[in-house]
Amino acid sequence: MNYHDKLFRPISNTANGETSDQTVFHYKQTGNILTAEYAGGQIQMGHLIGLVDEHGNIDMRYHQVNEKGELMTGICQSTPEILPSGKIRLHERWEWTSGNKSKGSSIIQEQ
């Protein structure tokens, strides 16, 4: 699975997360290395880097600056689902490595 040049937007997130339907992720992929820039809603700017396995699962690390000016960091594992339209939906399990170090889950979908 290749995520290169795809745009994703969250469709759900737990309350302790900072992304919303106003956040847009722009994915880039070279080989099995995935990167993205994202912004919108509570997030001024964010970046992620991850590795994609042969099934399209992503193991990533992210950092972002929120609207309060705080630098937040975390880890995330994403599992893809291919929708009938052919678009990708990612089911994410994440954990803050900064702040309160809580865990959460979100779903983002290709635009």
C-alpha positions as CSV (number, residue, x, y, z in Angstrom):
1,M,0.0,0.0,0.0
2,N,1.3,3.4,-0.9
3,Y,0.2,6.6,0.9
4,H,2.2,9.0,-1.2
5,D,0.6,12.4,-1.9
6,K,-2.7,11.4,-0.1
7,L,-4.7,13.8,2.1
8,F,-6.4,12.6,5.3
9,R,-8.8,14.2,7.7
10,P,-9.9,12.9,11.1
11,I,-13.5,11.6,11.3
12,S,-13.3,10.7,15.0
13,N,-10.9,11.2,18.0
14,T,-10.9,10.6,21.7
15,A,-11.3,13.7,23.9
16,N,-7.7,13.8,25.0
17,G,-6.5,14.2,21.3
18,E,-5.8,17.4,19.5
19,T,-6.8,16.6,16.0
20,S,-10.3,17.4,14.6
21,D,-12.1,17.5,11.3
22,Q,-10.3,20.8,10.7
23,T,-6.9,19.0,10.7
24,V,-5.5,18.0,7.3
25,F,-2.6,15.5,6.9
26,H,-0.5,15.5,3.7
27,Y,1.2,12.1,3.5
28,K,4.4,11.4,1.5
29,Q,6.0,8.0,1.1
30,T,9.3,6.8,-0.3
31,G,9.8,3.0,-0.1
32,N,8.5,2.0,3.3
33,I,9.2,5.4,4.9
34,L,6.2,7.6,5.5
35,T,6.3,11.3,6.4
36,A,3.5,13.9,6.7
37,E,2.9,17.5,7.6
38,Y,-0.4,18.5,9.2
39,A,-2.1,21.5,10.6
40,G,-5.6,22.8,11.4
41,G,-8.0,23.2,14.3
42,Q,-6.0,23.0,17.6
43,I,-2.7,22.3,15.7
44,Q,-0.5,25.1,14.4
45,M,1.9,22.7,12.7
46,G,2.8,19.0,13.0
47,H,5.0,16.4,11.5
48,L,5.1,12.6,11.6
49,I,7.5,9.9,10.4
50,G,6.8,6.2,10.2
51,L,7.4,2.9,8.7
52,V,4.8,1.1,6.6
53,D,4.8,-2.7,6.6
54,E,3.7,-5.1,3.8
55,H,0.1,-4.9,5.0
56,G,0.0,-1.1,5.0
57,N,0.1,-0.9,8.8
58,I,2.0,2.2,10.0
59,D,4.3,2.5,13.1
60,M,4.9,6.3,13.5
61,R,6.2,9.0,15.8
62,Y,4.7,12.5,15.7
63,H,5.4,16.0,17.1
64,Q,3.2,19.1,16.9
65,V,2.8,22.6,18.2
66,N,-0.8,23.2,19.5
67,E,-2.7,26.5,19.6
68,K,-1.4,27.1,23.2
69,G,2.1,27.1,21.8
70,E,3.0,23.7,23.5
71,L,5.2,21.2,21.8
72,M,3.5,17.8,22.0
73,T,4.9,14.4,21.0
74,G,3.6,10.9,20.7
75,I,3.6,7.4,19.1
76,C,0.9,5.9,16.9
77,Q,0.0,2.6,15.2
78,S,-2.4,2.8,12.3
79,T,-4.3,0.0,10.6
80,P,-5.7,0.6,7.1
81,E,-9.2,-0.3,5.9
82,I,-10.0,0.0,2.2
83,L,-13.5,1.5,1.8
84,P,-15.9,0.5,-1.1
85,S,-14.9,3.8,-2.8
86,G,-11.3,2.7,-2.8
87,K,-10.4,5.4,-0.3
88,I,-8.3,4.5,2.7
89,R,-9.5,4.8,6.3
90,L,-6.9,4.5,9.1
91,H,-7.8,3.2,12.5
92,E,-5.2,4.7,14.9
93,R,-4.1,3.8,18.5
94,W,-1.9,6.5,19.9
95,E,-0.2,7.6,23.1
96,W,1.3,10.9,24.2
97,T,5.0,10.8,25.1
98,S,4.7,14.3,26.5
99,G,2.1,16.0,28.7
100,N,-0.1,13.6,30.6
101,K,1.1,10.6,28.6
102,S,-2.5,9.4,28.1
103,K,-3.7,7.0,25.3
104,G,-6.4,7.4,22.8
105,S,-7.8,6.3,19.4
106,S,-8.8,8.1,16.3
107,I,-9.9,7.4,12.7
108,I,-8.7,9.4,9.8
109,Q,-10.0,9.1,6.2
110,E,-8.5,9.8,2.8
111,Q,-10.1,12.9,1.1
